[in-house]
Amino acid sequence: MLLIDMDSQGSASATVLAEVSKDEPSMAHVLGGRATLTDVIRPSLIEGVWVAPATEELTHAQLTIVSKTGRESILRRALRSVRGYDVAIIDTAPERH
C-alpha cells in the first residue's frame, strides 16, 4: 500500500514514519517538479506500507503552483510512473466550506 500525504500538517507521515526530515525529498518537491514520486517514497514503520511524506514546505509548493496551467493533474501524472502498489491512499487537508 502507498500512502501519499498531501496535507502540509504531515499527520499521516508523522504517524507512520519514525522521522520526517526536511532535508529529504517530499511531496512538495514532487509538486514543484524537483523530484519524482518514486524519489520521495520510503518505507514506513508498518510492514507493507510505503509513504510519500509531506512537510510544512507543501503549503509553499501549493501556493507556487496555484496559477500554473495543469496544476490539477500534477499528482495524476506523477502516479503514472509508480508501480508495485495494490492500493494508494491520498491524505488531503480538510476542506473548509
C-alpha positions in Angstrom: 0.0 0.0 0.0 1.2 3.5 -0.8 0.2 6.4 1.4 0.6 9.8 -0.2 0.5 12.6 2.3 -0.9 15.8 0.6 -1.6 17.6 3.9 1.0 20.2 4.9 0.5 19.3 8.6 2.0 15.9 7.7 0.0 14.0 10.3 -0.2 10.8 8.2 3.6 11.0 7.6 4.3 11.5 11.3 2.1 8.6 12.2 3.8 6.0 10.0 7.4 7.3 9.9 10.0 7.3 12.7 11.1 10.8 11.5 10.1 13.2 8.7 13.3 15.0 7.7 13.0 18.4 6.0 16.3 17.5 4.2 14.8 14.6 2.3 12.5 15.0 -0.8 8.8 15.2 -0.1 5.5 15.8 -1.9 6.4 19.5 -2.0 9.3 18.5 -4.3 7.0 16.5 -6.5 4.6 19.4 -6.9 7.5 21.8 -7.6 8.9 19.5 -10.2 12.2 18.9 -8.3 11.6 15.2 -7.7 9.5 12.3 -9.0 7.1 10.5 -6.8 9.4 7.5 -6.9 12.1 9.7 -5.4 10.1 10.6 -2.3 8.5 7.2 -1.5 10.1 5.5 1.6 9.2 2.5 3.8 7.1 3.2 6.8 7.1 1.6 10.3 4.2 -0.6 9.2 5.1 -3.6 7.1 3.8 -3.4 3.6 3.1 0.3 3.8 5.2 2.9 1.9 4.8 6.6 2.2 5.3 9.7 0.2 5.6 12.2 3.0 4.5 15.8 3.4 6.3 18.6 5.2 5.4 22.1 6.0 7.0 23.1 2.7 4.0 21.6 1.0 2.0 24.8 1.7 4.5 26.9 -0.1 4.6 24.4 -3.1 0.8 24.5 -3.3 0.8 28.3 -3.4 3.6 28.3 -6.0 1.5 26.2 -8.5 -1.8 27.9 -7.9 -1.6 29.9 -11.1 0.0 27.1 -13.3 -2.0 25.6 -16.1 -2.5 21.9 -15.5 -1.8 22.0 -11.8 -4.7 19.8 -11.1 -3.1 16.9 -12.9 0.4 17.1 -11.4 -0.3 14.2 -9.0 -2.1 12.1 -11.6 1.0 12.4 -13.9 3.3 11.6 -11.0 1.3 8.5 -10.3 1.8 7.1 -13.8 5.5 6.3 -13.1 4.8 4.4 -9.9 4.4 0.6 -10.0 4.1 -2.2 -7.4 1.3 -1.0 -5.1 -2.1 -2.5 -5.0 -3.7 0.5 -3.3 -2.8 4.2 -3.0 -4.4 6.3 -0.3 -4.1 10.1 -0.6 -4.4 12.0 2.6 -5.5 15.6 1.9 -6.1 18.6 4.1 -9.6 19.2 5.4 -11.8 21.4 3.3 -13.5 24.4 4.8 -16.8 25.5 3.3 
